[in-house]
Amino acid sequence: MSEQHTATVEAILPGGEGLVREHNNTVLIPNTVVGDTVQFQYTQKKRGAFRGEITAIITPSPQRISAKCPVAQTCGGCALQNLSPQTQADLKNNWVTNAFQAFITEHTNIIPETPQTTEFAGRRRVRWFMDNNKLGFRKRFSHNIVHTNTCIAITQSLDTLRKQLETSHLPTSIQSIQAVELSNGTHIIVESEQSCPTDFSPPIQENQQWWWRKLGSPSVKALHKPIQTLFDTIQITEHKSINIQIGPNDFIQGHARGNQILIQQILEWSKGAKRVVDLFSGCGNLSLPLAAATGIEVMGAELNPASVKAANNNAKRLGFNASYQTLDLFGDFLVEPFINADILILDPPRKGAKRICQKIGQLFPKKIIMVNCDIAAGARDAKALADAGFKLKALRPLDLFPYTGHVESLSLWEV
């Protein structure tokens, strides 16, 4: 395993690992840049591919820059800190256009992602792991914890929160802490295999809501009352915004600015629509802004009952003509309520929306807006849409996780 090999990095693949070829083997190596000549050793064969780690950079690529984070080479969170913001944007644009290349025509409007402009990448949802009273992240392909004085992948306020938590006297039974930063406060979810100690009083600061979760359970227990109502403010127009209530278990896009860009693009593509169907609707993040903009009818469905409850509560509180139901969208379901929408929004999890795309000929939407957090799954779903006669009218890469090897795609389809 310790034998040394030499190769030049040919490409950076989605996920952020560099591809090299050594004899008859294809090897994936993290923390590399296209054009690097590296000395490396094999580490394992994982997920069907050989993997390795750098032991020396023999000749650095002209594209290589110094990572801003001192633990960037070991932490599993950021894969692209050795690339400039412009090079990162170009790379992610290429990943998305390559994935959807079979469906791009001269009539497809491609809207490229722009470079990250601030040092702190702005991720507003984070999970830290506790180790020796310090909070950190897991090392790549490992349960070992990596610590750093500053994490630029998250918002600056969350990084400050981590430092405050480390100086607090927290129970030693805590294994991890999640934090979700919203417009008017932060959910702090303490996680442990044990129940909450009866004498634990969290060090609450202004606009914080603390919770305890016993690992393995989906439910959380409020650690103080009255429970603060926390929300995400979404801008609809220059002079109009809405507040969507977000609970500690509700899904929210990890990047506030990126989420706003996503919603504004959907608003633009949905002009003139009177009826919208939102499948994999979550708590209504994408469709409630449409209801707010024009008062259109929204019907949504989601697998998670808690998210459905949150979406319906938000719709009722805001007075919108929107309703959501719990459905297994990966199995068989009744399509009649969702037929003939002006806009069908699909925002599936990583494995995509295969079953729905196979039923697209029964749904008869006029337009489809698809959001994919896994572009390979998105491309597979896109083929089903193309086979059903839909054309790719617009494609937009979205970098909701700057510095990482992750990119999302937003696409518009019309017959």
Backbone hydrogen bonds in HBPLUS format (Angstrom, degrees):
<---DONOR---> <-ACCEPTOR-->    atom                        ^
c    i                          cat <-CA-CA->   ^        H-A-AA   ^      H-
h    n   atom  resd res      DA  || num        DHA   H-A  angle D-A-AA Bond
n    s   type  num  typ     dist DA aas  dist angle  dist       angle   num
A0005-HIS N   A0040-PHE O   2.80 MM  35  5.30 151.2  1.88 155.1 164.2     1
A0040-PHE N   A0005-HIS O   2.79 MM  35  5.30 157.4  1.84 146.2 153.9     2
A0007-ALA N   A0038-VAL O   3.10 MM  31  5.73 154.8  2.17 155.2 163.0     3
A0038-VAL N   A0007-ALA O   2.85 MM  31  5.73 156.8  1.91 178.2 170.8     4
A0009-VAL N   A0036-ASP O   2.85 MM  27  5.46 160.5  1.88 160.8 166.7     5
A0035-GLY N   A0009-VAL O   3.08 MM  26  5.37 165.8  2.10 136.0 140.1     6
A0010-GLU N   A0019-LEU O   2.85 MM   9  5.72 165.1  1.87 176.8 177.6     7
A0019-LEU N   A0011-ALA O   2.79 MM   8  5.35 158.3  1.84 158.6 161.9     8
A0013-LEU N   A0017-GLU O   2.91 MM   4  5.65 162.6  1.94 166.5 160.7     9
A0016-GLY N   A0013-LEU O   2.73 MM   3  5.55 157.9  1.78 151.1 155.8    10
A0015-GLY N   A0405-GLY O   2.79 MM 390  4.05 135.6  1.99 134.5 137.1    11
A0018-GLY N   A0029-ILE O   2.75 MM  11  5.01 162.2  1.79 140.2 138.4    12
A0029-ILE N   A0018-GLY O   2.81 MM  11  5.01 158.8  1.86 142.0 149.3    13
A0020-VAL N   A0027-VAL O   2.97 MM   7  5.34 160.6  2.01 155.8 161.6    14
A0027-VAL N   A0020-VAL O   2.90 MM   7  5.34 172.7  1.90 156.9 159.4    15
A0022-GLU N   A0025-ASN O   2.88 MM   3  5.24 160.1  1.92 151.5 157.4    16
A0025-ASN N   A0022-GLU O   2.96 MM   3  5.24 163.7  1.99 129.9 131.2    17
A0028-LEU N   A0050-PHE O   3.00 MM  22  6.34 161.8  2.03 141.7 145.4    18
A0052-GLY N   A0028-LEU O   3.02 MM  24  6.20 154.7  2.08 148.6 148.9    19
A0036-ASP N   A0033-VAL O   2.92 MM   3  5.60 164.0  1.95 146.1 146.9    20
A0037-THR N   A0059-THR O   2.91 MM  22  5.00 165.3  1.93 147.3 151.9    21
A0058-ILE N   A0037-THR O   2.80 MM  21  5.50 130.2  2.05 142.9 158.1    22
A0059-THR N   A0037-THR O   3.12 MM  22  5.00 162.0  2.16 134.0 138.7    23
A0039-GLN N   A0056-ALA O   2.76 MM  17  5.03 175.6  1.76 157.4 158.3    24
A0055-THR N   A0039-GLN O   2.79 MM  16  5.58 177.3  1.79 145.5 145.9    25
A0056-ALA N   A0039-GLN O   3.23 MM  17  5.03 153.2  2.30 137.9 133.0    26
A0041-GLN N   A0053-GLU O   3.11 MM  12  5.74 152.3  2.19 151.3 158.1    27
A0053-GLU N   A0041-GLN O   3.02 MM  12  5.74 150.7  2.11 154.0 162.0    28
A0043-THR N   A0051-ARG O   2.83 MM   8  5.76 174.5  1.83 145.8 144.4    29
A0044-GLN N   A0051-ARG O   3.46 MM   7  5.46 162.5  2.49 128.7 132.2    30
A0051-ARG N   A0044-GLN O   2.80 MM   7  5.46 150.3  1.88 178.0 170.4    31
A0046-LYS N   A0049-ALA O   2.88 MM   3  5.52 138.7  2.05 168.7 157.4    32
A0049-ALA N   A0046-LYS O   3.14 MM   3  5.52 163.3  2.16 112.7 117.8    33
A0064-ARG N   A0061-SER O   3.05 MM   3  5.30 157.9  2.10 109.6 116.4    34
A0065-ILE N   A0082-ASN O   2.97 MM  17  4.91 154.3  2.04 124.0 129.8    35
A0072-ALA N   A0069-CYS O   3.28 MM   3  5.24 163.8  2.31 111.9 111.3    36
A0074-THR N   A0071-VAL O   3.06 MM   3  5.50 150.4  2.15 112.5 121.0    37
A0075-CYS N   A0071-VAL O   2.87 MM   4  5.82 171.7  1.87 175.3 176.8    38
A0140-ARG N   A0074-THR O   3.42 MM  66  6.64 156.6  2.48 157.7 161.8    39
A0076-GLY N   A0138-ARG O   3.13 MM  62  6.09 153.1  2.20 146.2 147.5    40
A0079-ALA N   A0403-TYR O   3.04 MM 324  6.34 119.8  2.42 131.3 146.1    41
A0080-LEU N   A0403-TYR O   2.90 MM 323  5.06 164.4  1.92 156.7 151.4    42
A0083-LEU N   A0080-LEU O   3.09 MM   3  5.63 152.9  2.17 121.6 122.4    43
A0088-GLN N   A0084-SER O   2.88 MM   4  6.15 157.2  1.93 158.8 165.9    44
A0089-ALA N   A0085-PRO O   3.00 MM   4  6.22 159.9  2.04 146.2 151.2    45
A0090-ASP N   A0086-GLN O   2.91 MM   4  6.16 163.5  1.94 151.2 155.7    46
A0091-LEU N   A0087-THR O   2.91 MM   4  6.03 157.8  1.96 145.9 152.1    47
A0092-LYS N   A0088-GLN O   2.98 MM   4  6.23 164.8  2.00 154.0 157.2    48
A0093-ASN N   A0089-ALA O   2.92 MM   4  6.09 157.0  1.97 151.1 157.9    49
A0094-ASN N   A0090-ASP O   2.99 MM   4  6.20 155.1  2.05 145.1 151.8    50
A0095-TRP N   A0091-LEU O   2.94 MM   4  6.29 152.4  2.01 148.0 156.0    51
A0096-VAL N   A0092-LYS O   3.18 MM   4  6.39 162.7  2.21 148.5 151.3    52
A0097-THR N   A0093-ASN O   3.01 MM   4  6.23 172.9  2.01 155.6 157.8    53
A0098-ASN N   A0094-ASN O   2.84 MM   4  5.79 156.6  1.90 149.0 155.5    54
A0099-ALA N   A0095-TRP O   3.07 MM   4  6.18 153.5  2.14 139.7 146.8    55
A0100-PHE N   A0096-VAL O   3.11 MM   4  6.36 151.4  2.20 150.5 157.5    56
A0101-GLN N   A0098-ASN O   3.34 MM   3  4.92 166.4  2.36  98.7 101.8    57
A0103-PHE N   A0100-PHE O   2.94 MM   3  5.66 160.5  1.98 124.7 130.9    58
A0104-ILE N   A0101-GLN O   3.27 MM   3  5.25 157.6  2.32 104.1 110.5    59
A0108-THR N   A0105-THR O   3.08 MM   3  5.29 167.2  2.10 110.3 114.1    60
A0109-ASN N   A0393-LYS O   2.87 MM 284  6.15 171.2  1.88 137.2 137.0    61
A0395-LEU N   A0109-ASN O   2.87 MM 286  6.28 152.9  1.94 154.0 155.1    62
A0111-ILE N   A0395-LEU O   2.89 MM 284  6.24 163.4  1.92 158.9 164.4    63
A0121-ALA N   A0152-ILE O   2.57 MM  31  5.94 168.4  1.58 169.2 167.3    64
A0123-ARG N   A0153-ALA O   3.14 MM  30  6.11 154.8  2.21 132.0 136.4    65
A0155-THR N   A0123-ARG O   3.04 MM  32  5.56 132.6  2.27 148.0 136.7    66
A0124-ARG N   A0254-GLY O   2.70 MM 130  5.42 162.5  1.73 153.8 159.1    67
A0181-GLU N   A0124-ARG O   2.87 MM  57  5.20 171.4  1.88 161.0 162.8    68
A0126-VAL N   A0179-ALA O   3.03 MM  53  5.47 157.8  2.08 155.0 161.4    69
A0179-ALA N   A0126-VAL O   2.96 MM  53  5.47 155.0  2.02 151.6 156.0    70
A0128-TRP N   A0177-ILE O   2.84 MM  49  5.29 164.4  1.86 160.9 157.5    71
A0177-ILE N   A0128-TRP O   2.91 MM  49  5.29 154.8  1.97 142.1 148.9    72
A0129-PHE N   A0136-GLY O   2.82 MM   7  5.33 165.4  1.84 148.2 153.3    73
A0136-GLY N   A0129-PHE O   2.93 MM   7  5.33 152.2  2.01 140.0 148.7    74
A0130-MET N   A0175-GLN O   2.88 MM  45  5.16 170.6  1.89 129.1 132.3    75
A0131-ASP N   A0134-LYS O   2.79 MM   3  5.31 154.6  1.86 154.8 163.4    76
A0134-LYS N   A0131-ASP O   3.03 MM   3  5.31 152.4  2.11 108.9 117.7    77
A0137-PHE N   A0146-VAL O   2.99 MM   9  5.29 149.1  2.09 151.3 151.2    78
A0146-VAL N   A0137-PHE O   2.63 MM   9  5.29 166.6  1.65 162.0 166.7    79
A0139-LYS N   A0144-ASN O   2.82 MM   5  5.61 158.5  1.87 158.1 162.0    80
A0142-SER N   A0139-LYS O   3.03 MM   3  5.21 129.0  2.29 148.6 136.9    81
A0159-ASP N   A0155-THR O   3.05 MM   4  6.37 153.1  2.13 147.7 155.5    82
A0160-THR N   A0156-GLN O   2.98 MM   4  6.26 147.6  2.09 142.8 151.5    83
A0161-LEU N   A0157-SER O   2.92 MM   4  6.16 149.5  2.01 140.0 148.7    84
A0162-ARG N   A0158-LEU O   2.96 MM   4  6.27 155.0  2.02 148.8 153.9    85
A0163-LYS N   A0159-ASP O   3.40 MM   4  6.70 155.9  2.46 140.7 145.5    86
A0164-GLN N   A0160-THR O   3.07 MM   4  6.42 150.9  2.16 146.7 155.3    87
A0164-GLN N   A0161-LEU O   3.03 MM   3  5.00 115.2  2.47  94.8 111.0    88
A0165-LEU N   A0161-LEU O   2.85 MM   4  6.15 157.2  1.91 157.9 164.3    89
A0166-GLU N   A0162-ARG O   3.05 MM   4  6.29 152.6  2.12 148.4 155.2    90
A0167-THR N   A0164-GLN O   3.20 MM   3  5.38 138.2  2.39  99.5 110.6    91
A0168-SER N   A0165-LEU O   3.07 MM   3  5.10 155.1  2.14 102.2 110.0    92
A0174-ILE N   A0171-PRO O   3.23 MM   3  5.88 170.5  2.24 117.6 120.4    93
A0175-GLN N   A0191-GLU O   2.90 MM  16  5.93 166.2  1.92 156.5 161.1    94
A0176-SER N   A0191-GLU O   3.33 MM  15  5.17 163.1  2.36 135.7 136.0    95
A0191-GLU N   A0176-SER O   2.85 MM  15  5.17 159.9  1.89 165.1 158.2    96
A0178-GLN N   A0189-ILE O   2.83 MM  11  4.95 166.6  1.84 145.9 148.5    97
A0189-ILE N   A0178-GLN O   2.77 MM  11  4.95 160.4  1.81 143.0 149.5    98
A0180-VAL N   A0187-HIS O   2.92 MM   7  5.07 154.9  1.99 142.1 149.2    99
A0187-HIS N   A0180-VAL O   2.95 MM   7  5.07 152.9  2.02 146.8 146.2   100
A0182-LEU N   A0185-GLY O   2.76 MM   3  5.32 163.0  1.79 164.3 170.1   101
A0183-SER N   A0231-PHE O   2.97 MM  48  6.00 136.5  2.16 145.2 158.5   102
A0186-THR N   A0207-ASN O   2.93 MM  21  6.41 149.5  2.02 150.1 158.0   103
A0209-GLN N   A0186-THR O   2.98 MM  23  6.30 163.2  2.01 155.9 156.5   104
A0188-ILE N   A0209-GLN O   2.90 MM  21  6.08 161.3  1.93 154.9 154.0   105
A0211-TRP N   A0188-ILE O   2.79 MM  23  6.10 144.6  1.92 164.7 165.0   106
A0190-VAL N   A0211-TRP O   2.85 MM  21  6.03 171.8  1.85 148.9 146.2   107
A0213-ARG N   A0190-VAL O   2.73 MM  23  6.05 161.8  1.77 170.0 173.3   108
A0192-SER N   A0213-ARG O   3.12 MM  21  6.59 151.9  2.20 160.2 167.6   109
A0215-LEU N   A0192-SER O   2.71 MM  23  5.52 160.3  1.75 135.3 142.5   110
A0200-PHE N   A0197-PRO O   3.18 MM   3  5.43 169.6  2.19 114.1 115.6   111
A0204-ILE N   A0202-PRO O   2.85 MM   2  5.54 129.8  2.10 111.3  95.6   112
A0223-LEU N   A0210-TRP O   3.05 MM  13  5.48 174.8  2.06 134.3 133.6   113
A0212-TRP N   A0221-LYS O   2.79 MM   9  5.09 146.5  1.90 138.0 149.4   114
A0221-LYS N   A0212-TRP O   2.87 MM   9  5.09 154.6  1.93 140.3 148.9   115
A0217-SER N   A0214-LYS O   2.98 MM   3  5.76 148.9  2.08 148.0 152.8   116
A0246-ILE N   A0230-LEU O   2.96 MM  16  5.95 165.7  1.99 144.0 148.4   117
A0232-ASP N   A0244-ILE O   2.87 MM  12  5.24 160.0  1.91 142.4 145.3   118
A0244-ILE N   A0232-ASP O   2.95 MM  12  5.24 168.4  1.97 148.2 147.0   119
A0234-ILE N   A0242-ILE O   2.85 MM   8  5.41 166.3  1.87 162.6 166.9   120
A0242-ILE N   A0234-ILE O   2.93 MM   8  5.41 154.0  2.00 147.8 155.2   121
A0236-ILE N   A0240-LYS O   2.77 MM   4  5.42 157.6  1.82 142.7 148.9   122
A0237-THR N   A0240-LYS O   3.11 MM   3  4.99 160.7  2.15 132.1 137.5   123
A0240-LYS N   A0237-THR O   3.36 MM   3  4.99 161.3  2.39  96.8 102.2   124
A0250-ASP N   A0247-GLY O   3.23 MM   3  5.22 157.7  2.28 104.0 110.7   125
A0259-ASN N   A0255-HIS O   2.82 MM   4  5.97 151.7  1.90 151.6 160.0   126
A0260-GLN N   A0256-ALA O   3.03 MM   4  6.30 152.3  2.10 145.6 152.9   127
A0261-ILE N   A0257-ARG O   2.99 MM   4  6.33 153.9  2.06 149.7 156.6   128
A0262-LEU N   A0258-GLY O   2.95 MM   4  6.17 159.2  1.99 147.5 153.3   129
A0263-ILE N   A0259-ASN O   2.96 MM   4  6.23 161.1  2.00 150.1 154.3   130
A0264-GLN N   A0260-GLN O   2.92 MM   4  6.09 163.2  1.95 149.8 154.7   131
A0265-GLN N   A0261-ILE O   3.00 MM   4  6.19 153.4  2.08 148.9 155.5   132
A0266-ILE N   A0262-LEU O   3.11 MM   4  6.40 156.5  2.17 146.8 153.1   133
A0267-LEU N   A0263-ILE O   2.88 MM   4  6.14 157.3  1.93 153.6 160.1   134
A0268-GLU N   A0264-GLN O   3.02 MM   4  6.22 152.2  2.10 140.5 147.7   135
A0269-TRP N   A0265-GLN O   2.95 MM   4  6.22 159.3  1.99 150.3 155.6   136
A0270-SER N   A0266-ILE O   2.99 MM   4  5.98 125.6  2.29 139.7 153.1   137
A0270-SER N   A0267-LEU O   3.31 MM   3  5.16 139.7  2.49  92.1 103.2   138
A0273-ALA N   A0270-SER O   3.09 MM   3  5.66 162.4  2.12 141.5 142.1   139
A0297-GLU N   A0274-LYS O   3.25 MM  23  6.38 157.1  2.31 151.2 144.5   140
A0342-ASP N   A0275-ARG O   2.96 MM  67  5.44 139.4  2.13 138.5 150.7   141
A0343-ILE N   A0275-ARG O   3.35 MM  68  6.77 152.3  2.43 151.0 156.0   142
A0276-VAL N   A0297-GLU O   2.91 MM  21  6.25 163.9  1.93 160.5 165.7   143
A0299-MET N   A0276-VAL O   2.94 MM  23  6.40 154.7  2.01 157.9 166.2   144
A0277-VAL N   A0343-ILE O   2.92 MM  66  6.32 164.8  1.94 165.1 170.2   145
A0345-ILE N   A0277-VAL O   2.77 MM  68  6.15 168.8  1.78 166.8 170.3   146
A0278-ASP N   A0299-MET O   2.88 MM  21  6.21 155.5  1.94 141.2 149.0   147
A0301-ALA N   A0278-ASP O   2.95 MM  23  6.49 145.1  2.07 154.8 157.7   148
A0279-LEU N   A0345-ILE O   2.92 MM  66  6.08 164.7  1.95 167.3 164.0   149
A0347-ASP N   A0279-LEU O   3.35 MM  68  6.72 159.9  2.39 158.7 164.4   150
A0280-PHE N   A0301-ALA O   2.87 MM  21  5.90 137.6  2.05 143.4 157.0   151
A0281-SER N   A0301-ALA O   3.05 MM  20  5.77 164.9  2.07 138.3 142.9   152
A0284-GLY N   A0281-SER O   2.97 MM   3  5.44 161.1  2.00 137.7 141.9   153
A0288-LEU N   A0284-GLY O   3.00 MM   4  5.28 159.7  2.04 137.4 143.0   154
A0290-LEU N   A0287-SER O   3.05 MM   3  5.09 123.0  2.39  96.7 111.4   155
A0291-ALA N   A0287-SER O   3.06 MM   4  6.46 154.1  2.13 150.2 157.3   156
A0292-ALA N   A0288-LEU O   2.90 MM   4  6.16 148.7  2.00 146.8 156.0   157
A0293-ALA N   A0289-PRO O   2.92 MM   4  6.07 143.4  2.06 140.1 149.3   158
A0294-THR N   A0290-LEU O   3.29 MM   4  6.50 160.5  2.33 153.7 155.4   159
A0295-GLY N   A0291-ALA O   2.80 MM   4  4.65 138.3  1.97 126.5 136.4   160
A0298-VAL N   A0321-ASN O   2.94 MM  23  6.34 157.7  1.99 153.9 158.6   161
A0323-SER N   A0298-VAL O   3.08 MM  25  6.44 150.5  2.17 142.5 148.9   162
A0300-GLY N   A0323-SER O   2.85 MM  23  6.24 159.6  1.89 151.3 156.8   163
A0325-GLN N   A0300-GLY O   3.01 MM  25  6.41 143.0  2.16 131.0 139.3   164
A0302-GLU N   A0325-GLN O   3.06 MM  23  6.49 147.7  2.17 156.8 165.5   165
A0327-LEU N   A0302-GLU O   2.94 MM  25  5.66 155.1  2.01 128.0 136.2   166
A0307-SER N   A0304-ASN O   3.09 MM   3  5.38 121.3  2.45 104.9 118.8   167
A0308-VAL N   A0304-ASN O   3.08 MM   4  6.41 156.2  2.14 154.0 161.4   168
A0309-LYS N   A0305-PRO O   2.93 MM   4  6.16 160.7  1.97 149.7 154.5   169
A0310-ALA N   A0306-ALA O   2.99 MM   4  6.22 155.8  2.05 142.1 148.9   170
A0311-ALA N   A0307-SER O   2.83 MM   4  6.07 157.9  1.88 149.9 155.8   171
A0312-ASN N   A0308-VAL O   2.97 MM   4  6.20 167.7  1.99 155.1 157.7   172
A0313-ASN N   A0309-LYS O   2.94 MM   4  6.09 155.7  2.00 146.5 153.8   173
A0314-ASN N   A0310-ALA O   2.87 MM   4  6.08 155.7  1.93 148.2 154.9   174
A0315-ALA N   A0311-ALA O   2.90 MM   4  6.15 160.2  1.94 150.1 155.7   175
A0316-LYS N   A0312-ASN O   2.93 MM   4  6.08 161.4  1.96 147.9 152.8   176
A0317-ARG N   A0313-ASN O   2.93 MM   4  6.03 165.1  1.95 147.9 152.5   177
A0318-LEU N   A0314-ASN O   2.97 MM   4  6.07 154.2  2.04 147.4 154.0   178
A0319-GLY N   A0315-ALA O   2.91 MM   4  5.92 117.2  2.31 135.2 150.7   179
A0320-PHE N   A0315-ALA O   2.97 MM   5  5.15 161.2  2.01 148.6 151.1   180
A0319-GLY N   A0316-LYS O   3.16 MM   3  5.01 142.8  2.31  94.6 105.5   181
A0331-GLY N   A0328-ASP O   3.18 MM   3  5.57 164.7  2.20 111.4 116.1   182
A0338-PHE N   A0335-VAL O   2.88 MM   3  5.58 153.7  1.94 127.3 135.6   183
A0339-ILE N   A0336-GLU O   3.34 MM   3  5.42 176.2  2.35 114.4 114.6   184
A0340-ASN N   A0363-LEU O   2.69 MM  23  6.05 156.6  1.74 161.1 168.4   185
A0366-LYS N   A0341-ALA O   2.93 MM  25  6.41 159.4  1.98 163.2 170.1   186
A0367-LYS N   A0342-ASP O   3.14 MM  25  6.10 124.2  2.46 124.9 139.9   187
A0344-LEU N   A0367-LYS O   2.94 MM  23  6.26 150.6  2.03 142.5 151.6   188
A0369-ILE N   A0344-LEU O   2.86 MM  25  6.15 162.9  1.89 151.1 155.7   189
A0346-LEU N   A0369-ILE O   2.85 MM  23  6.26 160.4  1.89 160.1 164.3   190
A0371-VAL N   A0346-LEU O   2.75 MM  25  6.12 165.3  1.77 168.5 172.9   191
A0352-GLY N   A0349-PRO O   2.96 MM   3  5.75 167.1  1.98 129.0 132.9   192
A0357-CYS N   A0353-ALA O   2.97 MM   4  6.15 168.7  1.98 164.3 168.0   193
A0358-GLN N   A0354-LYS O   2.97 MM   4  6.17 144.1  2.11 146.4 156.3   194
A0359-LYS N   A0355-ARG O   3.21 MM   4  6.46 129.0  2.49 133.9 146.5   195
A0359-LYS N   A0356-ILE O   2.91 MM   3  5.01 134.1  2.12  99.3 112.9   196
A0360-ILE N   A0357-CYS O   3.30 MM   3  4.99 163.8  2.33  98.9 102.2   197
A0362-GLN N   A0359-LYS O   2.78 MM   3  5.40 157.1  1.84 120.7 128.5   198
A0363-LEU N   A0360-ILE O   3.18 MM   3  5.06 142.1  2.33  95.2 106.0   199
A0364-PHE N   A0360-ILE O   3.37 MM   4  6.51 147.8  2.48 153.0 156.1   200
A0368-ILE N   A0413-TRP O   2.94 MM  45  4.98 157.0  1.99 141.3 145.8   201
A0413-TRP N   A0368-ILE O   2.81 MM  45  4.98 156.2  1.87 152.5 157.9   202
A0370-MET N   A0411-SER O   2.92 MM  41  5.28 159.3  1.97 148.3 154.9   203
A0411-SER N   A0370-MET O   2.93 MM  41  5.28 159.2  1.97 149.4 156.3   204
A0372-ASN N   A0409-SER O   2.90 MM  37  5.22 161.9  1.94 150.7 155.9   205
A0409-SER N   A0372-ASN O   2.99 MM  37  5.22 154.7  2.06 142.1 150.3   206
A0378-GLY N   A0374-ASP O   2.91 MM   4  6.18 151.8  1.99 147.0 156.3   207
A0379-ALA N   A0375-ILE O   2.91 MM   4  6.05 147.8  2.01 138.1 145.0   208
A0380-ARG N   A0376-ALA O   3.13 MM   4  6.47 150.0  2.22 142.9 150.8   209
A0381-ASP N   A0377-ALA O   2.95 MM   4  6.27 158.7  2.00 151.2 156.8   210
A0382-ALA N   A0378-GLY O   2.80 MM   4  5.98 147.5  1.90 143.2 153.4   211
A0383-LYS N   A0379-ALA O   3.14 MM   4  6.40 144.0  2.28 141.0 148.0   212
A0384-ALA N   A0381-ASP O   3.10 MM   3  5.31 120.0  2.48 100.1 114.1   213
A0385-LEU N   A0381-ASP O   3.16 MM   4  6.56 151.8  2.24 147.6 155.7   214
A0386-ALA N   A0382-ALA O   2.82 MM   4  6.10 160.7  1.86 154.3 159.7   215
A0387-ASP N   A0383-LYS O   2.81 MM   4  6.00 154.9  1.87 148.4 155.5   216
A0388-ALA N   A0384-ALA O   3.13 MM   4  6.28 131.9  2.37 132.8 144.4   217
A0388-ALA N   A0385-LEU O   3.10 MM   3  5.09 131.0  2.36  93.6 107.1   218
A0390-PHE N   A0385-LEU O   3.03 MM   5  5.49 160.5  2.07 150.0 144.1   219
A0389-GLY N   A0386-ALA O   3.00 MM   3  5.14 160.9  2.03 107.3 112.1   220
A0391-LYS N   A0414-GLU O   2.64 MM  23  5.34 169.9  1.65 149.5 152.1   221
A0414-GLU N   A0391-LYS O   3.00 MM  23  5.34 154.3  2.07 145.2 151.6   222
A0393-LYS N   A0412-LEU O   2.80 MM  19  5.48 148.9  1.90 148.3 157.0   223
A0394-ALA N   A0412-LEU O   3.40 MM  18  5.04 155.7  2.47 130.8 130.6   224
A0412-LEU N   A0394-ALA O   2.93 MM  18  5.04 160.4  1.96 141.2 143.0   225
A0396-ARG N   A0410-LEU O   2.75 MM  14  5.06 152.4  1.83 153.9 161.6   226
A0410-LEU N   A0396-ARG O   2.88 MM  14  5.06 147.5  1.99 139.8 150.5   227
A0398-LEU N   A0408-GLU O   2.77 MM  10  4.99 158.0  1.82 145.3 143.3   228
A0408-GLU N   A0398-LEU O   2.92 MM  10  4.99 172.7  1.93 153.8 154.2   229
A0404-THR N   A0401-PHE O   3.16 MM   3  5.81 157.1  2.21 137.6 143.1   230
